[in-house]
Amino acid sequence: MSVIVPTVLTDNVQEYQALMQLYATFTSRIQIDITDASFAPNATVTLEQIGWPSNIDVDLHMMVRRPSAYLELIIERRPSLVIFHAESDEDLLPSFAELKTAGIRSGVAFLGPTFPGNYRPYLDAAEHALIFAGKLGENGGTANMLQAEKVHMIKNLNTKLEVGWDGGARMDNVFMLTKAGVNVISVGGALRTEDPAATFKALGKEANREGAI
């Protein structure tokens, strides 16, 4: 089974608020993407500008070079999960330890060229691994389905990890992602439709339908 999770990626506070309000009407879990305009080529809303309803579980995807610089504010915000990139400029283990002490789950994300096996300590310490198969800081890209090979590799290294997918997920590939073993499928551009709630429901149904590829 896979869970569909809407993503919010924007540099506009009003758009952020509108998307959060909309998505909260049909889901209880949302991914918020934050960039520092250095790790990813563009900036987004900042941690100081965001908030969410108390009934929403937030996955905070931090596309930043220095995760430790954001920890204090992250812990104040109390997301359910914080995902940092293996390719950042710091050792993530101290940040994971601080998050665990605060009762917040930690996750590690891998860009396309990155081999997860080189980051075994992160996989041992984290509770979530995100396969990033799109373009940093962009919605609506094309998924590189070859990245799905990492799912089996990651789960062999830590069977307890929740494995997520971010990048180009849409109606014609969510079923394949579920069959590959992905537990959480983040969707952004796929929800930019006339009826996002109906699209969200359809994506969930397609991702978890019975049958073979």
GUDO-546071 format. One line per 2 residues: number of its first residue (from 1); for each residue x, y, z of N, C-alpha, C. Coordinates in steps of 0.02 Angstrom, whole numbers, plus 50000, padded with zeros to 5 digits. Example, Ala and Ser with C-alpha at 12.3 -4.5 7.8 and 13.67 -1.06 7.14 Angstrom:
2
1	50660/49716/50390/50615/49775/50390/50660/49835/50390 | 50642/49888/50354/50684/49947/50357/50645/50002/50394
This chain:
213
1	50042/49940/50000/50000/50000/50000/50044/50063/50000 | 50023/50112/49962/50057/50177/49960/50010/50232/49982
3	50039/50283/50013/50001/50342/50033/50019/50399/49985 | 49968/50433/49959/49979/50492/49917/49983/50553/49962
5	50036/50593/49954/50046/50652/49995/50055/50714/49951 | 50009/50761/49954/50017/50823/49915/50078/50863/49939
7	50110/50897/49892/50167/50939/49909/50150/51012/49897 | 50180/51054/49939/50172/51126/49931/50242/51155/49920
9	50252/51183/49860/50315/51214/49842/50299/51281/49808 | 50314/51335/49842/50300/51401/49815/50342/51454/49850
11	50352/51510/49817/50386/51566/49849/50337/51621/49869 | 50273/51606/49860/50221/51656/49873/50181/51636/49934
13	50180/51678/49985/50146/51662/50047/50072/51652/50037 | 50041/51693/49996/49969/51687/49984/49952/51620/49949
15	49994/51600/49902/49983/51536/49868/49994/51479/49918 | 50045/51486/49960/50057/51435/50010/49995/51425/50054
17	49968/51480/50079/49910/51476/50123/49850/51446/50087 | 49840/51465/50024/49784/51439/49986/49790/51364/49974
19	49851/51340/49958/49861/51269/49946/49853/51229/50010 | 49879/51254/50065/49871/51219/50129/49797/51213/50148
21	49761/51267/50138/49689/51266/50154/49652/51217/50110 | 49670/51216/50046/49637/51170/49999/49654/51098/50016
23	49718/51081/50022/49738/51012/50033/49712/50985/50099 | 49706/51028/50149/49681/51006/50214/49609/50983/50212
25	49573/50998/50157/49504/50975/50152/49498/50902/50130 | 49554/50873/50105/49548/50804/50081/49607/50759/50100
27	49654/50783/50141/49708/50741/50164/49730/50761/50234 | 49762/50715/50269/49787/50730/50336/49864/50732/50337
29	49895/50725/50279/49969/50726/50275/49990/50767/50214 | 50034/50816/50225/50056/50861/50172/50132/50869/50178
31	50165/50871/50120/50237/50885/50118/50248/50958/50100 | 50288/50993/50141/50306/51062/50128/50380/51064/50106
33	50392/51093/50048/50460/51098/50021/50490/51166/50037 | 50548/51165/50068/50584/51227/50085/50653/51225/50054
35	50672/51277/50018/50739/51282/49989/50774/51344/50016 | 50841/51344/50008/50880/51401/50031/50909/51441/49972
37	50886/51425/49911/50911/51459/49851/50985/51447/49839 | 51011/51396/49872/51081/51377/49862/51085/51303/49844
39	51056/51262/49885/51053/51190/49870/51009/51178/49808 | 50952/51211/49808/50908/51213/49749/50915/51282/49717
41	50902/51288/49652/50916/51351/49617/50868/51408/49633 | 50813/51394/49666/50764/51447/49679/50744/51447/49753
43	50717/51503/49775/50695/51509/49844/50621/51493/49851 | 50601/51475/49911/50530/51462/49926/50511/51506/49985
45	50450/51498/50008/50431/51528/50072/50480/51502/50125 | 50486/51539/50179/50533/51521/50232/50498/51488/50290
47	50537/51459/50334/50510/51428/50394/50471/51478/50437 | 50494/51540/50437/50461/51592/50476/50391/51608/50448
49	50380/51594/50385/50317/51613/50352/50264/51558/50352 | 50283/51497/50370/50237/51442/50361/50202/51422/50426
51	50146/51388/50417/50108/51359/50472/50059/51309/50442 | 50025/51272/50484/49978/51223/50459/49927/51206/50512
53	49869/51179/50492/49818/51160/50541/49843/51105/50589 | 49818/51105/50649/49841/51057/50699/49825/50985/50682
55	49776/50974/50638/49757/50905/50620/49796/50879/50560 | 49846/50916/50537/49885/50896/50479/49954/50872/50501
57	49974/50813/50476/50043/50788/50486/50085/50816/50429 | 50138/50851/50447/50180/50884/50397/50247/50848/50388
59	50263/50833/50325/50330/50810/50306/50367/50872/50282 | 50418/50893/50317/50456/50952/50299/50518/50931/50259
61	50517/50946/50194/50572/50927/50150/50619/50987/50143 | 50676/50983/50176/50724/51038/50180/50779/51030/50129
63	50775/51069/50075/50826/51068/50023/50876/51124/50038 | 50920/51110/50087/50966/51160/50113/51036/51131/50121
65	51085/51175/50121/51154/51152/50126/51176/51140/50199 | 51148/51180/50246/51169/51174/50316/51108/51160/50359
67	51087/51098/50364/51028/51080/50404/51028/51106/50475 | 51086/51104/50508/51089/51123/50578/51068/51196/50590
69	51076/51238/50539/51057/51308/50546/50982/51318/50553 | 50943/51267/50535/50870/51272/50536/50838/51233/50593
71	50878/51195/50630/50849/51148/50678/50806/51181/50731 | 50831/51235/50760/50794/51267/50815/50724/51287/50793
73	50719/51319/50735/50654/51341/50710/50611/51282/50689 | 50641/51231/50660/50604/51171/50641/50572/51140/50702
75	50610/51132/50755/50584/51101/50816/50528/51143/50846 | 50532/51209/50841/50478/51252/50864/50414/51240/50823
77	50422/51227/50759/50364/51217/50714/50330/51149/50725 | 50367/51099/50750/50341/51033/50766/50310/50996/50706
79	50347/50988/50651/50323/50944/50598/50325/50872/50621 | 50293/50828/50584/50295/50756/50601/50359/50723/50577
81	50384/50748/50520/50443/50718/50488/50484/50774/50457 | 50550/50769/50463/50596/50817/50431/50644/50777/50387
83	50648/50797/50324/50691/50762/50276/50747/50808/50254 | 50809/50787/50268/50868/50823/50245/50902/50782/50189
85	50941/50816/50148/50975/50782/50093/51043/50755/50112 | 51055/50694/50089/51121/50663/50101/51176/50706/50070
87	51160/50744/50018/51210/50783/49982/51223/50851/50014 | 51193/50865/50071/51205/50929/50105/51278/50934/50128
89	51297/50991/50154/51367/51003/50172/51385/50981/50242 | 51339/50948/50278/51352/50929/50347/51339/50855/50359
91	51368/50831/50413/51350/50765/50439/51279/50770/50467 | 51234/50728/50444/51164/50733/50465/51150/50699/50532
93	51195/50657/50556/51181/50618/50616/51167/50661/50678 | 51205/50715/50690/51187/50757/50748/51117/50788/50742
95	51098/50807/50681/51031/50836/50671/50978/50783/50682 | 50990/50723/50658/50942/50668/50670/50934/50656/50745
97	50988/50658/50782/50986/50646/50853/50944/50700/50889 | 50953/50763/50868/50914/50817/50899/50840/50809/50883
99	50824/50791/50822/50754/50781/50803/50724/50724/50844 | 50761/50670/50853/50735/50613/50891/50721/50634/50963
101	50765/50672/50993/50755/50697/51061/50692/50739/51066 | 50677/50776/51012/50618/50819/51010/50554/50780/50991
103	50561/50715/50977/50503/50676/50958/50480/50686/50887 | 50527/50705/50844/50513/50717/50773/50549/50665/50731
105	50514/50634/50684/50545/50584/50641/50594/50618/50593 | 50647/50581/50575/50696/50608/50529/50698/50566/50465
107	50716/50599/50410/50720/50566/50346/50781/50590/50307 | 50804/50548/50262/50861/50566/50219/50839/50560/50146
109	50854/50611/50106/50836/50611/50035/50898/50600/49993 | 50888/50567/49936/50943/50552/49890/50926/50579/49820
111	50971/50620/49794/50963/50643/49725/50979/50586/49677 | 50962/50596/49613/50970/50544/49563/51037/50510/49560
113	51092/50548/49557/51158/50516/49550/51184/50484/49614 | 51151/50494/49670/51177/50472/49735/51163/50398/49748
115	51213/50362/49770/51207/50291/49786/51192/50284/49861 | 51131/50262/49879/51113/50259/49950/51159/50216/49992
117	51189/50165/49963/51233/50121/50000/51293/50156/50030 | 51310/50215/50004/51366/50253/50030/51347/50291/50094
119	51284/50288/50113/51259/50326/50170/51224/50280/50220 | 51253/50223/50232/51223/50174/50278/51209/50203/50348
121	51254/50243/50377/51239/50271/50443/51175/50313/50444 | 51162/50350/50390/51101/50390/50387/51040/50344/50383
123	51045/50292/50343/50989/50245/50336/50975/50208/50401 | 51027/50195/50440/51018/50162/50504/50985/50208/50555
125	50999/50273/50551/50975/50320/50601/50906/50350/50583 | 50890/50353/50519/50829/50386/50497/50769/50338/50501
127	50710/50367/50494/50649/50328/50491/50614/50331/50423 | 50642/50373/50380/50613/50383/50313/50670/50394/50264
129	50664/50366/50205/50712/50379/50151/50673/50403/50090 | 50693/50460/50063/50658/50490/50006/50700/50483/49943
131	50672/50451/49893/50705/50447/49827/50681/50507/49787 | 50727/50553/49774/50709/50614/49738/50724/50604/49664
133	50672/50599/49624/50679/50580/49554/50658/50636/49506 | 50652/50696/49532/50632/50752/49489/50687/50804/49485
135	50668/50868/49480/50715/50923/49480/50704/50965/49542 | 50757/50982/49576/50752/51020/49638/50716/51086/49627
137	50667/51098/49671/50633/51162/49670/50582/51170/49615 | 50562/51115/49582/50514/51119/49528/50457/51070/49538
139	50397/51090/49515/50339/51045/49514/50327/51021/49443 | 50295/50964/49437/50271/50942/49372/50322/50914/49324
141	50379/50892/49349/50430/50864/49305/50414/50793/49284 | 50460/50764/49247/50453/50694/49224/50492/50648/49270
143	50461/50596/49293/50493/50550/49339/50545/50507/49303 | 50602/50499/49334/50652/50452/49309/50639/50386/49344
145	50603/50342/49310/50581/50280/49342/50638/50232/49357 | 50697/50243/49327/50754/50201/49343/50774/50209/49416
147	50755/50265/49446/50771/50277/49517/50734/50228/49563 | 50682/50196/49537/50644/50149/49578/50687/50089/49599
149	50743/50078/49564/50787/50024/49583/50816/50035/49653 | 50816/50097/49676/50844/50112/49742/50799/50087/49799
151	50735/50076/49784/50689/50055/49837/50712/49990/49868 | 50724/49940/49827/50745/49875/49852/50812/49880/49889
153	50857/49920/49862/50922/49929/49893/50915/49959/49964 | 50874/50011/49969/50865/50044/50034/50832/49997/50084
155	50781/49961/50062/50746/49916/50109/50789/49857/50129 | 50836/49838/50087/50882/49785/50107/50930/49809/50162
157	50945/49874/50161/50991/49901/50212/50955/49916/50277 | 50890/49933/50274/50851/49945/50334/50778/49929/50319
159	50757/49872/50341/50689/49848/50325/50634/49890/50358 | 50652/49929/50409/50602/49967/50446/50588/50035/50415
161	50628/50055/50366/50620/50122/50338/50556/50130/50297 | 50524/50186/50306/50470/50208/50261/50505/50239/50201
163	50488/50217/50141/50521/50242/50081/50473/50286/50041 | 50497/50347/50027/50456/50394/49989/50484/50407/49920
165	50441/50435/49878/50460/50453/49809/50437/50524/49796 | 50480/50565/49768/50464/50634/49752/50492/50650/49683
167	50447/50669/49637/50470/50689/49571/50432/50655/49514 | 50386/50692/49484/50352/50668/49424/50300/50614/49435
169	50278/50604/49497/50226/50553/49508/50160/50577/49479 | 50126/50533/49443/50062/50550/49411/50023/50486/49398
171	49966/50494/49365/49920/50438/49358/49951/50378/49321 | 49996/50391/49274/50022/50335/49234/50082/50300/49265
173	50103/50321/49326/50159/50285/49356/50152/50269/49430 | 50100/50294/49463/50094/50281/49535/50085/50207/49551
175	50051/50171/49506/50043/50099/49517/50110/50063/49514 | 50153/50083/49467/50219/50053/49462/50262/50070/49523
177	50253/50130/49549/50291/50149/49609/50271/50107/49669 | 50206/50095/49676/50182/50052/49730/50209/49982/49723
179	50207/49955/49662/50233/49888/49650/50308/49883/49663 | 50343/49940/49655/50415/49940/49668/50431/49941/49742
181	50379/49955/49784/50389/49955/49856/50388/50023/49888 | 50370/50075/49851/50367/50143/49879/50307/50147/49927
183	50319/50175/49986/50266/50182/50036/50230/50248/50034 | 50266/50301/50016/50239/50369/50015/50255/50401/49948
185	50204/50422/49912/50213/50453/49846/50193/50526/49851 | 50242/50571/49845/50228/50643/49848/50208/50668/49779
187	50155/50707/49777/50129/50733/49713/50119/50808/49718 | 50143/50843/49666/50135/50915/49663/50098/50935/49600
189	50134/50932/49544/50105/50952/49480/50043/50912/49461 | 50041/50849/49482/49984/50806/49464/49919/50830/49494
191	49923/50871/49547/49862/50897/49579/49840/50964/49552 | 49878/50991/49504/49858/51056/49475/49805/51043/49421
193	49746/51023/49444/49690/51008/49401/49630/51049/49422 | 49575/51044/49384/49515/51080/49401/49484/51055/49466
195	49496/50991/49483/49468/50962/49544/49523/50923/49580 | 49566/50957/49618/49621/50923/49652/49599/50868/49698
197	49542/50876/49732/49518/50824/49779/49502/50760/49741 | 49468/50766/49684/49451/50708/49645/49514/50675/49616
199	49562/50716/49595/49625/50690/49568/49663/50653/49622 | 49665/50681/49682/49698/50648/49739/49668/50580/49753
201	49602/50577/49754/49567/50514/49766/49583/50463/49711 | 49583/50486/49649/49597/50442/49593/49668/50416/49594
203	49715/50459/49613/49785/50437/49618/49793/50383/49671 | 49759/50392/49728/49762/50342/49781/49733/50275/49759
205	49678/50279/49723/49645/50218/49699/49689/50182/49648 | 49720/50221/49603/49763/50191/49552/49826/50162/49583
207	49855/50197/49631/49917/50173/49663/49907/50107/49698 | 49847/50096/49724/49836/50037/49766/49787/49986/49736
209	49777/49991/49671/49733/49943/49639/49765/49874/49637 | 49724/49823/49629/49750/49755/49623/49771/49742/49551
211	49817/49696/49542/49838/49679/49475/49914/49679/49470 | 49937/49667/49409/50009/49664/49395/50026/49717/49344
213	50089/49737/49344/50112/49787/49295/50110/49758/49225
